[in-house]
Amino acid sequence: LVSDAEMHSIENLRGIPNEINNSLHLSEIRTMWNQFYRQTPNATKDQLLQMATKVDDLFGDLFQPPVR
């Protein structure tokens, strides 16, 4: 649904500081995505983008550089 170029484009990459990587990226964000995939096994591209926006809205202030 999403091309490698889209997934890895500079606009879609998020930096997460090392000191919060385990708790934020490997736990909170991963848990959200796992739940999304379980609840939406046949997600559309639009649904994936909406979920990514939700993650940005919730945690974007913690990213480097901040998003939103």
Backbone as ProteinMPNN parsed JSONL, in Angstrom:
{"seq_chain_A": "LVSDAEMHSIENLRGIPNEINNSLHLSEIRTMWNQFYRQTPNATKDQLLQMATKVDDLFGDLFQPPVR", "coords_chain_A": {"N_chain_A": [[0.809, -1.204, 0.0], [1.957, 1.217, 0.72], [4.678, 2.679, -0.745], [8.223, 1.877, -0.738], [9.719, 4.154, -1.144], [7.953, 6.179, -0.29], [7.6, 5.431, 2.41], [10.163, 5.722, 3.47], [10.794, 8.328, 2.971], [12.121, 11.593, 3.58], [10.237, 13.295, 4.664], [8.617, 11.594, 6.072], [10.107, 10.386, 8.02], [10.993, 9.988, 11.455], [12.783, 11.2, 14.16], [13.759, 9.732, 17.157], [14.775, 10.376, 20.352], [17.539, 8.656, 21.867], [17.367, 8.174, 24.649], [14.657, 7.916, 25.205], [13.794, 6.003, 23.488], [13.31, 3.2, 24.01], [11.022, 3.226, 25.734], [9.2, 4.855, 24.349], [9.24, 4.416, 21.401], [9.684, 1.599, 21.119], [7.781, 0.607, 22.766], [5.266, 2.215, 23.539], [4.477, 3.393, 20.975], [4.81, 1.164, 19.295], [2.977, -0.618, 20.465], [0.58, 0.724, 19.921], [0.561, 0.579, 17.081], [0.525, -2.227, 16.746], [-1.983, -2.863, 17.849], [-3.592, -1.426, 16.07], [-3.081, -2.856, 13.664], [-4.15, -5.369, 14.359], [-6.86, -4.723, 14.709], [-7.47, -3.681, 12.256], [-6.996, -5.414, 9.862], [-7.023, -5.329, 7.086], [-6.21, -2.794, 6.251], [-6.565, 0.334, 4.584], [-4.629, 2.535, 2.479], [-5.21, 5.148, 3.185], [-6.185, 4.782, 5.803], [-3.849, 3.878, 7.068], [-2.269, 6.181, 6.833], [-3.799, 7.937, 8.343], [-3.479, 6.777, 10.863], [-0.727, 7.107, 11.227], [-0.666, 9.882, 11.372], [-2.086, 10.216, 13.73], [-0.255, 9.133, 15.569], [1.805, 11.018, 15.252], [0.422, 13.274, 16.206], [0.035, 12.596, 18.88], [2.628, 12.112, 19.912], [4.441, 13.762, 18.661], [5.725, 16.026, 19.705], [7.849, 14.991, 21.055], [9.62, 14.04, 19.225], [12.606, 14.329, 17.169], [13.469, 16.429, 14.669], [10.812, 18.194, 16.453], [7.401, 17.365, 15.651], [4.474, 18.887, 14.684]], "CA_chain_A": [[0.0, 0.0, 0.0], [2.865, 2.358, 0.794], [5.936, 2.315, -1.401], [9.435, 2.078, 0.051], [10.107, 5.567, -1.277], [7.082, 6.952, 0.602], [7.863, 5.059, 3.789], [11.477, 6.18, 3.895], [11.042, 9.709, 2.547], [12.532, 12.461, 4.672], [9.026, 13.863, 5.263], [7.954, 10.59, 6.903], [11.005, 9.857, 9.038], [10.918, 10.644, 12.758], [13.886, 10.907, 15.061], [13.366, 9.537, 18.552], [15.995, 10.398, 21.165], [17.916, 7.352, 22.43], [16.966, 8.001, 26.04], [13.242, 7.541, 25.303], [13.488, 5.054, 22.42], [12.701, 1.962, 24.514], [9.678, 3.442, 26.262], [8.308, 5.464, 23.365], [9.185, 3.74, 20.11], [9.598, 0.144, 21.224], [6.68, 0.222, 23.641], [4.0, 2.912, 23.305], [4.123, 3.49, 19.553], [4.686, -0.203, 18.772], [1.713, -1.154, 20.977], [-0.501, 1.344, 19.142], [0.541, 0.004, 15.735], [0.082, -3.626, 16.838], [-3.434, -2.839, 18.04], [-4.169, -0.991, 14.796], [-3.01, -3.962, 12.704], [-5.114, -6.399, 14.779], [-8.217, -4.228, 14.495], [-7.649, -3.265, 10.857], [-6.075, -6.278, 9.118], [-7.027, -4.976, 5.665], [-6.184, -1.329, 6.25], [-6.316, 1.059, 3.342], [-3.541, 3.497, 2.577], [-5.729, 6.284, 3.929], [-6.221, 4.409, 7.222], [-2.466, 3.879, 7.545], [-1.835, 7.571, 6.959], [-4.514, 8.5, 9.498], [-2.837, 6.254, 12.065], [0.563, 7.786, 11.342], [-0.973, 11.234, 11.827], [-2.454, 10.082, 15.14], [1.001, 8.969, 16.305], [2.45, 12.326, 15.242], [-0.327, 14.178, 17.076], [0.234, 12.205, 20.278], [4.02, 12.063, 20.355], [5.276, 14.595, 17.802], [6.549, 16.975, 20.45], [9.0, 14.262, 21.575], [10.487, 13.668, 18.114], [13.692, 15.238, 16.822], [12.87, 17.611, 15.256], [9.41, 18.014, 16.821], [6.372, 17.392, 14.611], [3.247, 19.511, 15.189]], "C_chain_A": [[0.855, 1.272, 0.0], [4.194, 1.922, 0.194], [7.114, 2.535, -0.459], [9.862, 3.547, 0.014], [9.261, 6.456, -0.363], [7.431, 6.695, 2.069], [9.151, 5.679, 4.313], [11.806, 7.605, 3.454], [11.355, 10.561, 3.772], [11.314, 13.061, 5.385], [8.363, 12.9, 6.241], [8.846, 9.996, 7.984], [10.896, 10.673, 10.314], [12.114, 10.227, 13.588], [13.37, 10.795, 16.482], [14.651, 9.48, 19.371], [16.263, 9.037, 21.819], [17.373, 7.134, 23.83], [15.482, 7.673, 26.224], [12.837, 6.507, 24.255], [12.788, 3.807, 22.946], [11.269, 2.179, 24.97], [8.72, 3.983, 25.211], [8.161, 4.616, 22.11], [8.934, 2.242, 20.252], [8.463, -0.315, 22.125], [5.387, 0.935, 23.24], [3.579, 2.942, 21.837], [3.933, 2.098, 18.949], [3.373, -0.839, 19.213], [0.532, -0.585, 20.198], [-0.601, 0.735, 17.752], [0.089, -1.449, 15.767], [-1.429, -3.708, 16.997], [-4.138, -2.431, 16.747], [-4.196, -2.141, 13.798], [-3.98, -5.088, 13.063], [-6.546, -5.978, 14.451], [-8.519, -3.91, 13.037], [-6.735, -4.102, 9.968], [-5.995, -5.961, 7.619], [-7.054, -3.466, 5.494], [-5.923, -0.777, 4.858], [-5.135, 2.005, 3.557], [-3.99, 4.709, 3.394], [-5.783, 5.99, 5.433], [-4.817, 4.374, 7.827], [-1.961, 5.301, 7.769], [-2.531, 8.268, 8.122], [-3.88, 8.03, 10.803], [-1.488, 6.93, 12.277], [0.37, 9.22, 11.84], [-1.344, 11.223, 13.305], [-1.2, 9.946, 16.01], [1.74, 10.303, 16.378], [1.747, 13.29, 16.196], [-0.065, 13.883, 18.552], [1.667, 12.404, 20.764], [4.961, 13.004, 19.612], [6.157, 15.581, 18.531], [7.807, 16.328, 21.019], [10.004, 13.893, 20.489], [11.55, 14.736, 17.901], [13.796, 15.338, 15.313], [11.396, 17.364, 15.584], [8.487, 18.11, 15.597], [5.101, 17.903, 15.267], [3.525, 20.447, 16.307]], "O_chain_A": [[0.513, 2.267, -0.639], [4.759, 0.904, 0.594], [7.011, 3.294, 0.505], [10.308, 4.103, 1.017], [9.782, 7.377, 0.266], [7.543, 7.628, 2.865], [9.218, 6.109, 5.464], [12.954, 8.041, 3.548], [10.894, 10.267, 4.875], [11.367, 13.307, 6.59], [7.634, 13.326, 7.136], [8.385, 9.182, 8.785], [10.728, 11.891, 10.273], [12.419, 9.04, 13.704], [12.632, 11.66, 16.955], [15.515, 8.64, 19.12], [15.339, 8.356, 22.264], [16.961, 6.024, 24.166], [15.088, 7.2, 27.29], [11.658, 6.17, 24.146], [11.773, 3.394, 22.386], [10.388, 1.392, 24.625], [7.549, 3.605, 25.189], [7.065, 4.151, 21.798], [8.066, 1.686, 19.578], [8.211, -1.515, 22.233], [4.5, 0.311, 22.657], [2.458, 2.561, 21.499], [2.999, 1.879, 18.178], [2.723, -1.525, 18.424], [-0.401, -1.309, 19.854], [-1.693, 0.412, 17.286], [-0.665, -1.869, 14.889], [-2.081, -4.529, 16.351], [-5.155, -3.017, 16.374], [-5.218, -2.38, 13.154], [-4.571, -5.699, 12.173], [-7.343, -6.785, 13.972], [-9.68, -3.871, 12.63], [-5.796, -3.569, 9.378], [-5.005, -6.291, 6.966], [-7.822, -2.93, 4.694], [-5.166, -1.344, 4.07], [-4.706, 2.235, 4.688], [-3.224, 5.232, 4.204], [-5.46, 6.858, 6.244], [-4.62, 4.793, 8.968], [-1.306, 5.587, 8.772], [-1.927, 9.092, 8.807], [-3.76, 8.809, 11.748], [-1.149, 7.288, 13.405], [1.164, 9.711, 12.643], [-0.957, 12.123, 14.05], [-1.101, 10.574, 17.064], [2.243, 10.68, 17.436], [2.407, 14.04, 16.915], [0.044, 14.797, 19.369], [1.887, 12.817, 21.902], [6.156, 13.039, 19.905], [7.225, 15.942, 18.037], [8.735, 17.03, 21.422], [11.121, 13.478, 20.796], [11.433, 15.869, 18.368], [14.202, 14.352, 14.7], [10.794, 16.43, 15.055], [8.764, 18.839, 14.645], [4.699, 17.39, 16.311], [2.601, 21.056, 16.847]]}, "name": "protein", "num_of_chains": 1, "seq": "LVSDAEMHSIENLRGIPNEINNSLHLSEIRTMWNQFYRQTPNATKDQLLQMATKVDDLFGDLFQPPVR"}
